[in-house]
Amino acid sequence: MVSCVDVCKAFDGVVALNRVSVSFAPGQVCAVIGPNGAGKTTLLNVLTGFVRPDSGRCMLGSTEITGMTPNRIASQGLTRTFQDLRLVRRLSVLENVLLAFPHQDGEKLLRALLRVGLSAQDAALMTEAGEILSTVSLGESKQESAGDLSYGQQKLLTIAFCIASRANTLLLDEPVSGVDPVTAERVLQVLADLRTQGKTLVFVEHDISAVRQIADRVLVMSQGSVIADGLPQEVLGRPDILEAYL
């Protein structure tokens, strides 16, 4: 379970998070919605170590991750995507996914110098990367440069990174925003498949139809606070939520 307790964060006096306490259960798919500036992305940034909270605690299971570096948090099994897609555009699609695998022997200096056992691991990772790309409908594009993919395909590639990281909890920032309907449907299918694998998914999204389709919980934020939290049919049916945000 990933959670935070009484988390506060302000930027130049502007409150982004105001004593936010939330937890996300294993295997849950939770959508975080709200107007621009509500604190949604800041919440993801705090949970993944890209922003340090002014106060409060963040936990991953029984481990406190408050103040940990992003790479250390990722090594604990918590990964994410970003609104501004982060990929190595000059490398191939396949090479980008290969970079995401954790604990590679080639990262260890002695093993890299001696090349002991690396060919076997490299071959296994190559096969796994190909399977992941097929899962996100990019199998036929694996030799293309990542920068040559469409915007929607690049979003699918960033989800492939998360899968390759072998994390149990994925935080996704607007996974279907700005993509065509066919690609959006593919993204949602990939997320549904990850749910069947027991992954915890928390995603920020403005597309309410996507929220209705995939989320089993909706959390609404406004001005840095959580103002509603519950089942989609309950939260999205509230007149005040409909009037203010939908």
C-alpha contacts under 8 A as a table, 3 or more apart, distances in Angstrom:
res1	aa1	res2	aa2	distance
1	M	23	S	6.83
1	M	24	F	5.72
1	M	25	A	5.01
1	M	26	P	5.59
1	M	59	M	7.86
1	M	60	L	5.79
1	M	61	G	4.93
2	V	23	S	5.76
2	V	24	F	5.49
2	V	25	A	7.12
2	V	58	C	7.62
2	V	59	M	5.67
2	V	60	L	4.45
2	V	61	G	6.11
2	V	169	T	7.89
3	S	21	S	7.37
3	S	22	V	5.56
3	S	23	S	3.97
3	S	24	F	6.19
3	S	58	C	5.76
3	S	59	M	5.19
3	S	60	L	6.51
4	C	7	V	6.39
4	C	20	V	7.10
4	C	21	S	5.24
4	C	22	V	5.57
4	C	23	S	6.44
4	C	47	L	7.60
4	C	56	G	7.26
4	C	57	R	5.51
4	C	58	C	4.18
4	C	59	M	6.04
5	V	19	R	7.38
5	V	20	V	6.37
5	V	21	S	4.28
5	V	22	V	6.75
5	V	56	G	5.59
5	V	57	R	5.28
5	V	58	C	6.48
6	D	18	N	7.63
6	D	19	R	4.01
6	D	20	V	4.96
6	D	21	S	5.12
6	D	55	S	7.28
6	D	56	G	4.78
6	D	57	R	6.93
7	V	17	L	6.63
7	V	18	N	6.68
7	V	19	R	4.69
7	V	20	V	4.93
7	V	21	S	6.57
7	V	53	P	6.39
7	V	54	D	7.45
7	V	55	S	5.59
7	V	56	G	4.08
7	V	57	R	6.24
7	V	58	C	7.78
8	C	15	V	7.83
8	C	16	A	7.52
8	C	17	L	4.83
8	C	18	N	4.88
8	C	19	R	4.99
8	C	20	V	6.72
8	C	53	P	5.88
8	C	54	D	5.56
8	C	55	S	5.30
8	C	56	G	6.35
9	K	15	V	6.16
9	K	16	A	5.50
9	K	17	L	4.91
9	K	18	N	6.83
9	K	52	R	7.96
9	K	53	P	5.15
9	K	54	D	5.10
9	K	55	S	7.18
10	A	13	G	5.68
10	A	14	V	5.19
10	A	15	V	4.20
10	A	16	A	5.22
10	A	17	L	6.80
10	A	54	D	7.31
11	F	14	V	5.12
11	F	15	V	6.51
11	F	16	A	6.98
15	V	18	N	6.55
15	V	223	Q	7.38
15	V	224	G	6.41
16	A	37	G	7.47
16	A	38	A	7.03
16	A	39	G	5.06
16	A	42	T	6.83
16	A	223	Q	6.74
16	A	224	G	4.72
17	L	20	V	6.24
17	L	39	G	5.87
17	L	42	T	7.38
17	L	43	L	7.27
17	L	223	Q	7.54
17	L	224	G	4.01
17	L	225	S	6.19
18	N	223	Q	7.98
18	N	224	G	5.13
18	N	225	S	5.42
19	R	56	G	7.51
19	R	225	S	7.18
20	V	224	G	7.66
20	V	225	S	6.10
20	V	226	V	6.69
24	F	28	Q	6.73
24	F	30	C	7.50
24	F	200	T	7.50
24	F	202	V	7.75
25	A	28	Q	5.55
25	A	200	T	7.01
26	P	169	T	7.87
26	P	198	G	6.94
26	P	199	K	6.72
26	P	200	T	5.12
27	G	195	R	6.08
27	G	196	T	7.98
27	G	197	Q	7.99
27	G	198	G	4.52
27	G	199	K	4.96
27	G	200	T	4.42
27	G	201	L	7.30
28	Q	195	R	7.35
28	Q	199	K	7.41
28	Q	200	T	5.05
28	Q	201	L	6.17
28	Q	202	V	7.91
28	Q	216	D	6.97
28	Q	217	R	7.68
29	V	195	R	7.16
29	V	200	T	6.13
29	V	201	L	4.67
29	V	202	V	5.87
29	V	203	F	7.86
29	V	214	I	7.25
29	V	215	A	5.11
29	V	216	D	5.58
29	V	217	R	6.44
30	C	201	L	6.26
30	C	202	V	4.80
30	C	203	F	6.39
30	C	215	A	5.43
30	C	216	D	6.18
30	C	217	R	4.67
30	C	218	V	5.60
30	C	219	L	7.09
31	A	202	V	5.89
31	A	203	F	4.98
31	A	204	V	5.81
31	A	205	E	6.73
31	A	211	V	6.23
31	A	215	A	5.81
31	A	217	R	6.32
31	A	218	V	4.85
31	A	219	L	6.13
32	V	40	K	6.64
32	V	202	V	7.21
32	V	203	F	5.96
32	V	204	V	4.67
32	V	205	E	6.49
32	V	218	V	6.02
32	V	219	L	4.82
32	V	220	V	5.87
32	V	221	M	7.23
33	I	40	K	7.19
33	I	204	V	5.99
33	I	205	E	5.86
33	I	206	H	6.34
33	I	218	V	7.31
33	I	219	L	6.28
33	I	220	V	4.96
33	I	221	M	6.28
34	G	38	A	5.96
34	G	40	K	7.42
34	G	206	H	7.57
34	G	220	V	5.45
34	G	221	M	5.05
34	G	222	S	5.98
34	G	245	Y	6.32
35	P	38	A	5.59
35	P	221	M	7.71
35	P	222	S	6.76
35	P	245	Y	6.42
36	N	39	G	7.91
37	G	40	K	7.55
37	G	222	S	7.75
37	G	223	Q	6.77
37	G	224	G	7.89
38	A	221	M	5.56
38	A	222	S	4.41
38	A	223	Q	4.60
38	A	224	G	5.24
38	A	225	S	7.52
39	G	42	T	5.11
39	G	43	L	6.12
39	G	221	M	6.83
39	G	222	S	7.15
39	G	223	Q	6.64
39	G	224	G	4.81
39	G	225	S	7.59
40	K	43	L	5.28
40	K	44	L	6.74
40	K	204	V	6.59
40	K	221	M	6.82
40	K	224	G	7.90
41	T	44	L	5.07
41	T	45	N	6.12
41	T	173	D	7.00
41	T	204	V	7.29
42	T	45	N	4.86
42	T	46	V	6.08
42	T	51	V	7.44
43	L	46	V	5.22
43	L	47	L	6.23
44	L	47	L	5.16
44	L	48	T	6.17
44	L	171	L	6.84
44	L	173	D	7.96
45	N	48	T	5.30
45	N	49	G	6.05
45	N	50	F	4.93
45	N	51	V	5.30
46	V	49	G	5.24
46	V	50	F	6.05
46	V	51	V	4.78
46	V	52	R	5.81
46	V	53	P	6.26
46	V	58	C	7.98
47	L	50	F	7.91
47	L	58	C	6.36
47	L	65	I	7.89
47	L	66	T	7.77
48	T	51	V	7.77
48	T	70	P	5.65
48	T	73	I	6.34
48	T	74	A	7.53
48	T	78	L	7.14
48	T	79	T	7.21
48	T	80	R	7.59
49	G	52	R	6.28
49	G	65	I	7.86
49	G	66	T	7.30
49	G	67	G	6.39
49	G	68	M	5.94
49	G	69	T	5.42
49	G	70	P	4.65
49	G	73	I	6.97
50	F	69	T	7.36
50	F	70	P	6.04
52	R	66	T	7.29
52	R	67	G	5.85
53	P	56	G	6.79
53	P	66	T	7.77
53	P	67	G	7.92
57	R	64	E	7.17
57	R	65	I	7.78
57	R	66	T	5.63
58	C	64	E	5.91
58	C	65	I	5.58
58	C	66	T	4.99
59	M	62	S	6.52
59	M	63	T	5.58
59	M	64	E	4.38
59	M	65	I	5.41
59	M	66	T	7.08
60	L	63	T	5.25
60	L	64	E	6.30
60	L	65	I	6.54
60	L	76	Q	7.90
61	G	64	E	7.94
65	I	68	M	5.32
65	I	73	I	6.64
68	M	72	R	6.30
68	M	73	I	6.28
69	T	72	R	5.31
69	T	73	I	6.30
70	P	73	I	5.10
70	P	74	A	6.09
71	N	74	A	4.98
71	N	75	S	6.22
72	R	75	S	5.02
72	R	76	Q	6.56
73	I	76	Q	5.10
73	I	77	G	6.94
73	I	78	L	6.09
73	I	79	T	7.80
74	A	77	G	5.32
74	A	78	L	4.79
74	A	79	T	5.25
74	A	167	A	7.42
75	S	78	L	7.20
75	S	102	P	7.62
76	Q	167	A	7.77
77	G	166	R	7.11
77	G	167	A	4.12
77	G	168	N	5.48
77	G	169	T	6.33
78	L	167	A	5.51
78	L	168	N	6.52
78	L	169	T	4.93
78	L	170	L	6.12
78	L	171	L	7.70
79	T	162	C	6.15
79	T	165	S	7.52
79	T	167	A	6.15
79	T	169	T	6.42
79	T	170	L	5.15
79	T	171	L	6.27
80	R	162	C	6.63
80	R	170	L	5.38
80	R	171	L	4.44
80	R	172	L	5.47
80	R	173	D	7.63
81	T	85	L	7.34
81	T	86	R	7.89
81	T	158	T	6.28
81	T	159	I	7.01
81	T	162	C	7.59
81	T	171	L	6.51
81	T	172	L	4.93
81	T	173	D	5.82
82	F	85	L	5.61
82	F	86	R	7.02
82	F	172	L	6.85
82	F	173	D	5.25
82	F	174	E	7.80
83	Q	173	D	5.62
83	Q	174	E	6.40
85	L	154	Q	7.40
85	L	155	K	7.09
85	L	158	T	7.22
86	R	158	T	7.44
87	L	96	N	6.92
87	L	146	A	7.30
87	L	158	T	7.30
88	V	91	L	5.67
88	V	96	N	6.45
88	V	146	A	6.80
88	V	147	G	7.65
89	R	92	S	7.54
89	R	145	S	6.27
89	R	146	A	4.67
89	R	147	G	4.15
89	R	148	D	7.72
90	R	145	S	5.71
90	R	146	A	6.46
90	R	147	G	6.34
91	L	95	E	6.00
91	L	96	N	6.38
91	L	145	S	5.47
91	L	146	A	6.17
92	S	95	E	5.09
92	S	96	N	6.25
92	S	142	K	6.51
92	S	143	Q	5.33
92	S	144	E	5.22
92	S	145	S	4.16
92	S	146	A	5.39
93	V	96	N	5.22
93	V	97	V	6.60
93	V	141	S	6.89
93	V	142	K	4.73
93	V	143	Q	6.04
93	V	144	E	5.94
93	V	145	S	5.88
93	V	146	A	4.93
93	V	157	L	7.46
94	L	97	V	5.31
94	L	98	L	6.29
94	L	129	A	6.67
94	L	130	G	7.14
94	L	133	L	7.75
94	L	142	K	4.79
94	L	143	Q	6.30
95	E	98	L	4.97
95	E	99	L	6.35
96	N	99	L	5.32
96	N	100	A	6.95
96	N	146	A	7.56
96	N	161	F	7.65
97	V	100	A	5.29
97	V	101	F	7.23
97	V	129	A	6.15
97	V	157	L	7.75
97	V	160	A	6.68
97	V	161	F	5.51
97	V	164	A	6.63
98	L	101	F	5.82
98	L	125	L	6.93
98	L	126	M	7.09
98	L	129	A	6.34
98	L	164	A	7.74
100	A	161	F	5.47
100	A	162	C	7.56
100	A	164	A	5.69
100	A	165	S	5.45
101	F	104	Q	6.84
101	F	125	L	7.86
101	F	161	F	8.00
101	F	164	A	5.25
101	F	165	S	5.04
101	F	166	R	7.52
102	P	164	A	7.97
102	P	165	S	5.86
102	P	166	R	7.75
103	H	107	E	7.30
104	Q	107	E	5.56
104	Q	108	K	7.60
105	D	108	K	5.50
105	D	111	R	6.29
105	D	112	A	7.11
105	D	118	L	6.67
105	D	121	Q	7.79
106	G	109	L	7.22
106	G	111	R	6.16
106	G	112	A	4.75
106	G	115	R	7.77
106	G	118	L	6.62
107	E	111	R	7.88
107	E	112	A	6.75
108	K	111	R	5.53
108	K	112	A	5.98
109	L	112	A	5.11
109	L	113	L	6.15
110	L	113	L	5.14
110	L	114	L	6.13
111	R	114	L	5.20
111	R	115	R	5.43
111	R	116	V	5.68
111	R	117	G	7.90
111	R	118	L	7.59
112	A	115	R	5.04
112	A	116	V	7.48
112	A	118	L	7.64
115	R	118	L	5.50
115	R	119	S	7.67
116	V	119	S	7.93
117	G	120	A	5.80
117	G	121	Q	6.72
118	L	121	Q	5.19
118	L	122	D	5.88
119	S	122	D	5.02
119	S	123	A	6.12
120	A	123	A	5.25
120	A	124	A	6.32
121	Q	124	A	5.05
121	Q	125	L	6.11
122	D	125	L	5.19
122	D	126	M	6.03
123	A	126	M	5.03
123	A	127	T	6.29
124	A	127	T	5.21
124	A	128	E	6.24
125	L	128	E	4.95
125	L	129	A	5.91
126	M	129	A	5.14
126	M	130	G	6.26
127	T	130	G	5.18
127	T	131	E	6.37
128	E	131	E	5.05
128	E	132	I	6.24
129	A	132	I	5.11
129	A	133	L	6.21
129	A	164	A	7.23
130	G	133	L	5.15
130	G	134	S	6.25
130	G	139	G	6.35
130	G	142	K	7.55
131	E	134	S	5.09
131	E	135	T	6.28
131	E	139	G	7.57
132	I	135	T	4.97
132	I	136	V	6.57
132	I	160	A	6.33
132	I	163	I	7.31
132	I	164	A	7.33
133	L	136	V	5.24
133	L	137	S	6.15
133	L	138	L	4.84
133	L	139	G	4.80
133	L	142	K	7.22
133	L	157	L	7.70
133	L	160	A	6.61
134	S	137	S	4.91
134	S	138	L	5.50
134	S	139	G	4.23
134	S	140	E	7.74
135	T	138	L	7.53
135	T	139	G	7.75
135	T	190	V	7.35
136	V	139	G	7.70
136	V	156	L	6.10
136	V	157	L	7.49
136	V	160	A	6.82
136	V	186	R	7.51
136	V	187	V	7.62
136	V	190	V	6.48
137	S	140	E	7.70
137	S	186	R	7.96
138	L	141	S	5.17
138	L	142	K	6.37
138	L	153	Q	7.47
138	L	156	L	7.93
138	L	157	L	7.68
139	G	142	K	5.58
140	E	143	Q	7.87
141	S	144	E	5.37
144	E	148	D	6.83
144	E	149	L	7.63
145	S	148	D	5.39
145	S	149	L	7.22
146	A	149	L	5.64
146	A	154	Q	7.08
147	G	154	Q	7.96
149	L	152	G	7.92
149	L	153	Q	5.70
149	L	154	Q	5.94
150	S	153	Q	5.11
150	S	154	Q	6.17
151	Y	154	Q	5.07
151	Y	155	K	6.40
151	Y	179	V	6.83
152	G	155	K	5.11
152	G	156	L	6.46
152	G	176	V	7.93
152	G	178	G	7.67
152	G	179	V	5.02
152	G	180	D	7.07
152	G	183	T	6.04
152	G	184	A	7.66
153	Q	156	L	4.98
153	Q	157	L	6.19
153	Q	183	T	7.51
154	Q	157	L	4.85
154	Q	158	T	6.33
155	K	158	T	5.18
155	K	159	I	6.53
155	K	175	P	6.73
155	K	176	V	7.99
156	L	159	I	5.12
156	L	160	A	6.30
156	L	187	V	6.56
157	L	160	A	4.83
157	L	161	F	6.42
158	T	161	F	5.00
158	T	162	C	6.65
159	I	162	C	5.05
159	I	163	I	6.40
160	A	163	I	5.02
160	A	164	A	6.13
161	F	164	A	5.10
161	F	165	S	6.20
162	C	165	S	5.14
162	C	166	R	6.94
162	C	167	A	6.78
162	C	170	L	6.91
163	I	166	R	5.48
163	I	167	A	6.88
164	A	167	A	7.96
167	A	170	L	6.89
168	N	198	G	7.76
168	N	199	K	5.12
168	N	200	T	6.26
169	T	199	K	5.83
169	T	200	T	4.60
169	T	201	L	6.01
169	T	202	V	7.91
170	L	199	K	7.39
170	L	200	T	6.18
170	L	201	L	5.01
170	L	202	V	6.35
171	L	201	L	6.01
171	L	202	V	4.81
171	L	203	F	5.64
172	L	175	P	5.99
172	L	201	L	7.50
172	L	202	V	6.23
172	L	203	F	4.49
172	L	204	V	6.35
173	D	203	F	5.72
173	D	204	V	4.94
173	D	205	E	6.94
174	E	177	S	5.29
174	E	203	F	6.63
174	E	204	V	5.12
174	E	205	E	4.60
174	E	206	H	7.17
175	P	187	V	7.26
175	P	203	F	7.34
175	P	204	V	7.73
175	P	205	E	7.11
176	V	179	V	5.78
176	V	183	T	7.95
176	V	184	A	5.16
176	V	187	V	6.84
176	V	188	L	7.95
176	V	205	E	7.51
176	V	207	D	7.44
176	V	210	A	7.82
177	S	205	E	7.15
177	S	206	H	7.23
177	S	207	D	6.94
179	V	183	T	6.30
179	V	184	A	6.01
180	D	183	T	5.48
180	D	184	A	6.08
181	P	184	A	4.95
181	P	185	E	6.13
182	V	185	E	5.22
182	V	186	R	6.41
183	T	186	R	4.93
183	T	187	V	6.18
184	A	187	V	5.05
184	A	188	L	6.28
185	E	188	L	5.14
185	E	189	Q	6.20
186	R	189	Q	5.02
186	R	190	V	6.26
187	V	190	V	5.16
187	V	191	L	6.33
188	L	191	L	5.01
188	L	192	A	6.13
188	L	210	A	7.41
188	L	214	I	6.82
189	Q	192	A	4.95
189	Q	193	D	6.20
190	V	193	D	5.05
190	V	194	L	6.29
191	L	194	L	5.02
191	L	195	R	6.27
191	L	201	L	7.82
191	L	214	I	7.78
192	A	195	R	5.08
192	A	196	T	6.56
192	A	214	I	6.83
193	D	196	T	5.23
193	D	197	Q	6.63
194	L	197	Q	5.05
194	L	198	G	6.71
194	L	199	K	5.63
195	R	198	G	5.17
195	R	199	K	5.21
195	R	200	T	6.89
195	R	201	L	7.40
196	T	199	K	7.41
205	E	208	I	7.37
205	E	211	V	7.21
207	D	210	A	5.46
207	D	211	V	6.51
208	I	211	V	4.78
208	I	212	R	6.13
208	I	246	L	7.65
209	S	212	R	5.13
209	S	213	Q	6.20
210	A	213	Q	5.01
210	A	214	I	6.28
210	A	215	A	7.98
211	V	214	I	5.63
211	V	215	A	5.33
211	V	218	V	7.87
211	V	232	P	7.91
212	R	215	A	6.05
212	R	232	P	6.49
215	A	218	V	6.80
215	A	232	P	7.06
216	D	231	L	6.15
216	D	232	P	6.40
217	R	229	D	7.31
217	R	230	G	5.47
217	R	231	L	4.74
217	R	232	P	5.62
218	V	228	A	7.86
218	V	229	D	5.73
218	V	230	G	5.58
218	V	231	L	6.06
218	V	232	P	5.43
218	V	235	V	6.72
219	L	226	V	6.96
219	L	227	I	7.85
219	L	228	A	5.77
219	L	229	D	4.38
219	L	230	G	6.66
220	V	226	V	5.78
220	V	227	I	5.73
220	V	228	A	5.00
220	V	229	D	6.28
221	M	224	G	6.43
221	M	225	S	5.43
221	M	226	V	4.46
221	M	227	I	5.67
221	M	228	A	7.22
222	S	225	S	5.43
222	S	226	V	6.50
222	S	227	I	6.61
226	V	229	D	7.36
228	A	235	V	6.69
229	D	235	V	6.79
230	G	234	E	6.65
230	G	235	V	5.94
231	L	234	E	5.33
231	L	235	V	6.11
232	P	235	V	5.24
232	P	236	L	5.52
232	P	237	G	7.80
233	Q	236	L	5.57
233	Q	237	G	5.80
234	E	237	G	5.25
234	E	238	R	6.55
235	V	238	R	5.54
235	V	241	I	7.25
236	L	241	I	6.57
236	L	242	L	6.60
237	G	241	I	7.48
237	G	242	L	6.86
238	R	241	I	5.36
238	R	242	L	6.17
239	P	242	L	5.04
239	P	243	E	6.02
240	D	243	E	5.20
240	D	244	A	6.05
241	I	244	A	5.26
241	I	245	Y	5.69
241	I	246	L	6.84
242	L	245	Y	5.69
242	L	246	L	4.73
243	E	246	L	6.22
